[in-house]
């Protein structure tokens, strides 16, 4: 399934959010060109390095091309405006006003190509009192009310290990781009998409926020999905590993209780002070067996019990292996194991992540920039 095979994307992103959005668009068939400045995407230098190449950069930027232009140079700006006539989508990851100062305001770009879809992916959006504020994933989760629901009462919530706001913003961007492309088919006109990672992350806490808007905000540590129910949580095992239980429905809870030889009580799945006693009892139950023994238990009893894998164990997991979640890609540093998105094509070869500026000349030629101007741009320092 590659419905965007005829779509061309110019991605100005650095770091994770926009790069993940363009990766998913590439998985959907779009041709993605990454426009980097002379220093390149900072992710190129992020450990771990394999053969001098960042494994994280390689994973985010496969199946893309790289052009390197210094947009502070007039020649580079003129060339970029010429390039825009060939693109369907541009991803703008900068705070409001950055591209304006470079002479590449959204309106200016769309004047060059009225069919252009500008996806502006920022922390707080293009408007509002926080529009120009700097931030990262943890800040957006905090502002969205997501972080405030996490962890036990009386202690600061622990930061998430997953980049929820970054990836959430990227995925909402992809949805918005696909919708805008469909609308453009109808009207012939592009648009500007305003995607805020704060708002994107709030959607992941839909149930808790909906309850708060109805006048019943969940207390930290008291919501059924964040510590309020002992039957929904993570516990240490006999061998010091972690196992999870998510027995929210009575049938799963009864199946678990039968399996461990305890009596199920109607109050077990109702929040309240009694949950502390039940949690203490479950800690003892889970500590009586190893993680492997609990995984065997889960195969026998249909009760939403699952071992918590460490990232280094994923390659050996039979479920993920059977689904073909991982694949190998030849990179500059050798063969790298890559993680598929749910949309990554299973058939066909994938291109390695590009070297910085590897495709600058070919991208400029495609835009109609002649060899003399390319040489002048190189002499001027407008391209690397």
Buried (B, 14 or more C-beta within 10 A) or exposed (E): EBEBEEBBBBBBBBBBBBBBBBBBBBBBBBBBBBBBBBEBBEBBEEEEBBEEBBBBBBBBBBBBBBBBBBBEBEBBBBBBBBBBEBBBBBBBBBBBEBBEEBBBBBEBBBEBBEBBBBBBBBBBBBEEEBBEEEBBBBBBBBBBBBBBBBBEEEEEBEEBEEBBBBBBBBBBBBEBBBEBBEBBEEEEEBBBBBBBBBBBBBEBBEEBBEBBEEEEBBEBBBBBBBBBBBBBBEBEBBEEBBBBBBBBEEEBBBBBBEBBEEEBEEEBBEBEEEBEEBBEEBBEBBBEBBBEBBBEBBEEBEBBBBBEBEEEEBEEBEEBEEEEBBEEBEBBBEEBEBEBBEBBBEEEEBEBBBEBBBBBBEBBEBBEBEEEBBEBBBEEEBBB
